[in-house]
Amino acid sequence: MFAAKEGQRIPQVTFPLRRGDSWVTVTSDELFAGKTVIVFSLPGAFTPTCSSSHLPRYNELFPVFKEHGIDDILCVSVNDTFVMNAWKESQEADNITFIPDGNGDFTQGMGMMVDKQDLGFGQRSWRYSMLVKDGVIDKMFIEPNEPGDPFKVSDADTMLNYVAPEYKTQESITVFSKPGCPFCAKAKQLLIDSNLQYEEVVLGKDATSVSLRAITGRTTVPQIFIGGKHIGGSEELEAFLQK
């Protein structure tokens, strides 16, 4: 079993990072001292669960965490800085600070190193998340010691429920749009005026008209989904928000 380290200080580690064309170092104190920080650690960049669920949801909920006193969210993985930089760029996860624990020093200090040689990964981190206040671990959510790669408790929603149990998470909103579309601009402004966050899928860049027709049965934009339900265009969205 992996032991929680609540009440203990985080490991003192110096991380080599590549920023642009230069090498820099960042210490644990620089990342944690005087701050309230969420850390989520995972087995590897670009892996399925990490890319599809773990990382995107923390990135999506960062504004909410920030409203509730979180200064930063760190993603830690036993990968080198070049891999982590490429992963951040591919995920467009600008709200997350990526920490490459290439030598595994931080993960080893947390007691979270596991052997994944059967997958060709070598030594990697077990999946967990934690809330750290001024360098002291306040709470840890460690995935159960089960075969495979369980993902049950280290997710962003579980952490948010701990940080702000009274907060009701907004349903996910997706807007299919095209550049220069005035009705798309109207729909997005309606959502902004309602203080609702949304994801935009731009036809021609992120998807095609064929994809839109396959998903919605329509070819016009915008098309809006809220909580997995197809709302329709801008006028239908306006009616929906007025209810």
DRENZA-69239 format. One record per residue (C-alpha): y, z, x; residue in one letter; residue number from 1. Coordinates in pm, 1 decimal. Layout:
{{Y,Z,X},'A',NUM} ...
REM end
This chain:
{{0.0,0.0,0.0},'M',1} {{358.9,-60.7,107.2},'F',2} {{570.6,253.3,121.1},'A',3} {{918.8,266.3,-33.0},'A',4} {{1187.8,391.1,203.0},'K',5} {{1436.5,521.7,-49.0},'E',6} {{1679.1,768.6,109.4},'G',7} {{1622.2,623.6,456.8},'Q',8} {{1856.9,409.2,662.8},'R',9} {{1789.1,40.3,704.9},'I',10} {{1657.0,-79.2,1045.7},'P',11} {{1915.9,-139.7,1315.0},'Q',12} {{1872.2,-504.0,1407.5},'V',13} {{2081.0,-778.4,1568.6},'T',14} {{2030.4,-1117.2,1404.0},'F',15} {{2101.9,-1441.9,1598.2},'P',16} {{2260.3,-1694.4,1362.5},'L',17} {{2363.7,-2056.0,1399.2},'R',18} {{2703.6,-2130.6,1246.9},'R',19} {{2818.2,-2486.5,1295.0},'G',20} {{2758.5,-2571.8,1659.7},'D',21} {{2773.0,-2212.7,1781.9},'S',22} {{2539.7,-1916.5,1815.2},'W',23} {{2669.5,-1586.0,1680.4},'V',24} {{2511.0,-1244.9,1631.7},'T',25} {{2535.8,-1017.8,1329.2},'V',26} {{2423.8,-654.3,1330.6},'T',27} {{2285.1,-437.7,1055.0},'S',28} {{2605.1,-232.1,1061.3},'D',29} {{2815.5,-542.4,1000.1},'E',30} {{2601.1,-631.6,700.1},'L',31} {{2565.5,-287.1,542.5},'F',32} {{2821.5,-33.1,666.1},'A',33} {{3065.5,70.9,394.3},'G',34} {{2917.5,-177.2,144.2},'K',35} {{2686.8,-179.6,-156.0},'T',36} {{2437.9,-456.6,-88.5},'V',37} {{2133.7,-606.1,-258.0},'I',38} {{1857.6,-738.6,-33.2},'V',39} {{1570.5,-953.1,-149.7},'F',40} {{1305.5,-1053.2,100.0},'S',41} {{1042.9,-1321.5,55.5},'L',42} {{757.6,-1493.7,239.2},'P',43} {{933.9,-1814.7,335.1},'G',44} {{1216.2,-2061.4,282.8},'A',45} {{1136.7,-2371.5,77.2},'F',46} {{822.3,-2212.9,-71.8},'T',47} {{769.0,-2266.4,-448.5},'P',48} {{840.4,-1926.3,-608.2},'T',49} {{1120.1,-1852.4,-362.6},'C',50} {{1296.0,-2182.7,-434.6},'S',51} {{1234.7,-2211.0,-808.2},'S',52} {{1288.1,-1853.3,-922.9},'S',53} {{1362.9,-1579.3,-671.5},'H',54} {{1664.6,-1725.0,-493.4},'L',55} {{1827.7,-1924.9,-778.8},'P',56} {{1842.4,-1631.2,-1018.5},'R',57} {{2009.5,-1401.2,-765.6},'Y',58} {{2257.0,-1677.7,-689.6},'N',59} {{2322.4,-1728.3,-1061.5},'E',60} {{2374.7,-1358.3,-1135.7},'L',61} {{2595.4,-1280.8,-834.3},'F',62} {{2919.4,-1275.2,-1042.6},'P',63} {{2759.8,-1018.3,-1273.5},'V',64} {{2640.8,-805.0,-982.4},'F',65} {{2989.1,-826.8,-831.9},'K',66} {{3140.7,-695.9,-1155.4},'E',67} {{2913.2,-393.6,-1120.1},'H',68} {{3009.6,-298.9,-766.5},'G',69} {{2782.4,-515.3,-550.1},'I',70} {{2961.2,-648.4,-241.1},'D',71} {{2696.2,-889.3,-114.3},'D',72} {{2345.4,-1019.7,-176.3},'I',73} {{2128.7,-1087.4,128.1},'L',74} {{1821.6,-1309.6,136.7},'C',75} {{1593.5,-1211.5,425.9},'V',76} {{1297.9,-1415.9,544.3},'S',77} {{1094.6,-1441.9,863.0},'V',78} {{1228.6,-1790.2,935.1},'N',79} {{1459.3,-1923.2,1205.0},'D',80} {{1829.0,-1976.6,1142.3},'T',81} {{1801.8,-2357.5,1125.2},'F',82} {{1544.7,-2337.0,844.8},'V',83} {{1749.9,-2080.0,654.1},'M',84} {{2068.5,-2285.0,689.2},'N',85} {{1892.1,-2596.7,561.7},'A',86} {{1743.2,-2403.6,269.9},'W',87} {{2081.4,-2262.1,169.8},'K',88} {{2233.5,-2609.6,173.4},'E',89} {{1950.4,-2762.2,-28.9},'S',90} {{1967.8,-2483.1,-288.0},'Q',91} {{2349.3,-2484.7,-303.8},'E',92} {{2324.7,-2105.1,-300.6},'A',93} {{2679.5,-2028.4,-192.8},'D',94} {{2673.7,-1678.6,-345.3},'N',95} {{2394.9,-1559.1,-116.1},'I',96} {{2411.9,-1452.8,249.3},'T',97} {{2102.7,-1588.3,427.4},'F',98} {{1962.8,-1367.2,702.9},'I',99} {{1702.2,-1525.7,933.4},'P',100} {{1469.4,-1254.8,1057.9},'D',101} {{1299.5,-1500.1,1293.4},'G',102} {{1146.2,-1236.6,1519.0},'N',103} {{1049.9,-1016.7,1225.2},'G',104} {{1234.7,-713.8,1364.9},'D',105} {{1397.2,-617.8,1034.4},'F',106} {{1082.1,-682.1,833.3},'T',107} {{873.1,-482.4,1080.6},'Q',108} {{1120.6,-197.4,1062.7},'G',109} {{1094.6,-199.3,684.7},'M',110} {{714.4,-179.9,706.2},'G',111} {{689.4,-502.7,508.4},'M',112} {{523.5,-739.3,755.9},'M',113} {{204.6,-907.0,634.3},'V',114} {{-44.3,-1145.6,790.7},'D',115} {{-53.0,-1486.4,620.9},'K',116} {{-251.3,-1673.0,885.6},'Q',117} {{-484.9,-1804.3,616.3},'D',118} {{-190.2,-2015.1,493.0},'L',119} {{-75.5,-2107.8,841.8},'G',120} {{233.8,-1888.1,802.6},'F',121} {{147.9,-1628.6,1066.2},'G',122} {{339.5,-1301.5,1019.5},'Q',123} {{573.1,-1299.5,719.4},'R',124} {{752.2,-1057.7,489.8},'S',125} {{600.1,-913.4,175.3},'W',126} {{815.1,-983.0,-128.5},'R',127} {{1051.6,-699.3,-225.6},'Y',128} {{1410.2,-619.4,-318.8},'S',129} {{1631.3,-318.1,-254.9},'M',130} {{1971.9,-172.4,-325.9},'L',131} {{2143.3,-39.6,-12.7},'V',132} {{2455.5,178.9,-17.1},'K',133} {{2641.1,220.8,313.1},'D',134} {{2323.1,149.6,506.5},'G',135} {{2104.0,391.2,307.0},'V',136} {{1829.4,256.1,80.6},'I',137} {{1898.1,366.5,-276.1},'D',138} {{1616.7,184.4,-456.3},'K',139} {{1328.4,-46.6,-368.6},'M',140} {{1125.0,-278.7,-587.5},'F',141} {{808.6,-373.8,-399.0},'I',142} {{564.3,-627.7,-535.7},'E',143} {{217.7,-485.7,-607.1},'P',144} {{-39.4,-513.4,-329.6},'N',145} {{-239.1,-790.2,-492.9},'E',146} {{-392.2,-1112.4,-359.0},'P',147} {{-162.3,-1410.4,-338.2},'G',148} {{211.3,-1384.5,-382.8},'D',149} {{290.4,-1160.2,-682.8},'P',150} {{639.4,-1190.1,-830.1},'F',151} {{679.8,-919.1,-1091.8},'K',152} {{944.1,-663.0,-990.2},'V',153} {{1164.7,-797.6,-709.9},'S',154} {{1344.8,-1046.7,-934.8},'D',155} {{1717.8,-1045.5,-1004.2},'A',156} {{1685.9,-933.6,-1366.2},'D',157} {{1487.4,-623.2,-1271.4},'T',158} {{1751.2,-534.2,-1013.6},'M',159} {{2032.2,-597.8,-1262.0},'L',160} {{1863.9,-369.5,-1514.0},'N',161} {{1868.8,-94.3,-1250.0},'Y',162} {{2227.3,-155.9,-1139.1},'V',163} {{2369.3,-204.2,-1490.0},'A',164} {{2114.1,-103.3,-1756.1},'P',165} {{2370.3,-147.0,-2036.3},'E',166} {{2445.0,-508.7,-1945.2},'Y',167} {{2304.1,-778.6,-2172.6},'K',168} {{2218.1,-1088.4,-1971.5},'T',169} {{2372.1,-1410.7,-2096.3},'Q',170} {{2130.8,-1680.2,-2206.9},'E',171} {{2111.3,-1973.1,-1965.7},'S',172} {{2337.1,-2267.1,-2054.4},'I',173} {{2298.5,-2624.1,-1928.0},'T',174} {{2547.3,-2905.0,-1986.3},'V',175} {{2440.0,-3266.7,-1934.5},'F',176} {{2752.8,-3464.9,-1850.9},'S',177} {{2897.2,-3779.4,-1691.6},'K',178} {{3200.5,-3808.1,-1462.9},'P',179} {{3521.7,-3888.6,-1649.4},'G',180} {{3381.0,-3796.7,-1991.2},'C',181} {{3656.5,-3626.9,-2201.4},'P',182} {{3406.9,-3473.0,-2443.9},'F',183} {{3219.0,-3321.6,-2149.0},'C',184} {{3545.3,-3172.6,-2024.0},'A',185} {{3608.6,-3028.7,-2372.5},'K',186} {{3260.7,-2872.8,-2386.9},'A',187} {{3296.2,-2714.3,-2044.1},'K',188} {{3638.8,-2575.7,-2134.0},'Q',189} {{3496.4,-2423.7,-2453.3},'L',190} {{3236.9,-2242.0,-2245.2},'L',191} {{3495.9,-2128.4,-1991.7},'I',192} {{3723.8,-2000.2,-2268.6},'D',193} {{3427.0,-1804.3,-2406.3},'S',194} {{3359.8,-1653.0,-2059.9},'N',195} {{3018.5,-1817.1,-2050.4},'L',196} {{2860.6,-1937.1,-1728.6},'Q',197} {{2683.7,-2270.9,-1732.2},'Y',198} {{2493.5,-2512.6,-1512.2},'E',199} {{2606.1,-2873.6,-1513.7},'E',200} {{2362.0,-3163.5,-1474.7},'V',201} {{2560.8,-3477.3,-1392.2},'V',202} {{2397.7,-3803.7,-1496.9},'L',203} {{2384.0,-4047.7,-1209.9},'G',204} {{2373.1,-3764.4,-960.5},'K',205} {{2125.0,-3504.5,-1085.7},'D',206} {{1947.9,-3705.0,-1356.2},'A',207} {{1948.8,-4039.5,-1539.3},'T',208} {{2013.3,-4152.6,-1895.9},'S',209} {{1638.1,-4199.4,-1928.7},'V',210} {{1590.4,-3831.1,-1846.0},'S',211} {{1854.5,-3735.1,-2102.1},'L',212} {{1688.6,-3942.7,-2374.5},'R',213} {{1345.7,-3801.4,-2288.0},'A',214} {{1474.3,-3443.4,-2311.9},'I',215} {{1720.0,-3463.6,-2602.3},'T',216} {{1636.9,-3784.9,-2789.6},'G',217} {{2000.3,-3886.4,-2740.2},'R',218} {{2189.2,-4102.8,-2491.1},'T',219} {{2544.7,-3970.6,-2539.1},'T',220} {{2703.3,-3690.2,-2340.8},'V',221} {{2762.9,-3406.4,-2333.6},'P',222} {{2435.7,-3254.3,-2443.8},'Q',223} {{2421.3,-2875.3,-2427.5},'I',224} {{2127.2,-2636.2,-2415.9},'F',225} {{2163.4,-2260.3,-2469.3},'I',226} {{1866.9,-2031.6,-2412.7},'G',227} {{1632.2,-2328.7,-2415.7},'G',228} {{1764.3,-2449.9,-2754.5},'K',229} {{1928.6,-2790.8,-2785.9},'H',230} {{2274.9,-2736.9,-2936.3},'I',231} {{2406.6,-3094.4,-2920.8},'G',232} {{2745.0,-3234.0,-2821.1},'G',233} {{3091.6,-3082.9,-2790.0},'S',234} {{3160.5,-3061.0,-3166.0},'E',235} {{2824.2,-2896.6,-3227.9},'E',236} {{2892.1,-2655.0,-2941.7},'L',237} {{3228.5,-2566.0,-3091.6},'E',238} {{3064.7,-2491.7,-3426.1},'A',239} {{2793.7,-2287.9,-3255.1},'F',240} {{3047.7,-2075.4,-3067.0},'L',241} {{3250.0,-2009.8,-3381.6},'Q',242} {{2955.0,-1846.5,-3557.2},'K',243} 
REM end
